[in-house]
Amino acid sequence: MKALRNIFGEIKSAYILNWTPEQGEDIFTILIDLDKIAKVEISRVNNSEAPIIETFKLKDFQKGLSKVFQIKLAVAIDLAKKDHQNG
């Protein structure tokens, strides 16, 4: 979370959309607030290694998603909206 705050500043909500465990790293796809996506790669081998983070605008990321992933994203966006309304 600290690495995400360094990139995005204050974060009101973060929802993990997908987790892909690989041999040497874990890859997470995370909805940040209501309009950003972060793909975070965390080493399983070296805990001192900084995570690799790619960022996307939500509108750009949504193109070409599978139906299942679109549903996951829609649920996360709905939950994030509730978080933002409740302050």
Secondary structure as the mmCIF struct_conf table of DSSP 4:
data_model
#
loop_
_struct_conf.conf_type_id
_struct_conf.id
_struct_conf.beg_label_comp_id
_struct_conf.beg_label_asym_id
_struct_conf.beg_label_seq_id
_struct_conf.end_label_comp_id
_struct_conf.end_label_asym_id
_struct_conf.end_label_seq_id
HELX_RH_AL_P HELX_RH_AL_P1 LYS A 2 PHE A 8
BEND BEND1 GLY A 9 GLU A 10
BEND BEND2 LYS A 12 LYS A 12
STRN STRN1 ALA A 14 PRO A 21
BEND BEND3 GLN A 23 GLY A 24
STRN STRN2 GLU A 25 ILE A 32
TURN_TY1_P TURN_TY1_P1 ASP A 33 ASP A 35
STRN STRN3 LYS A 36 SER A 43
BEND BEND4 ARG A 44 VAL A 45
TURN_TY1_P TURN_TY1_P2 ASN A 47 SER A 48
BEND BEND5 GLU A 49 GLU A 49
HELX_LH_PP_P HELX_LH_PP_P1 ALA A 50 PRO A 51
STRN STRN4 ILE A 52 LYS A 57
HELX_RH_AL_P HELX_RH_AL_P2 LEU A 58 PHE A 61
TURN_TY1_P TURN_TY1_P3 GLN A 62 GLY A 64
HELX_RH_AL_P HELX_RH_AL_P3 LYS A 67 ASN A 86
#
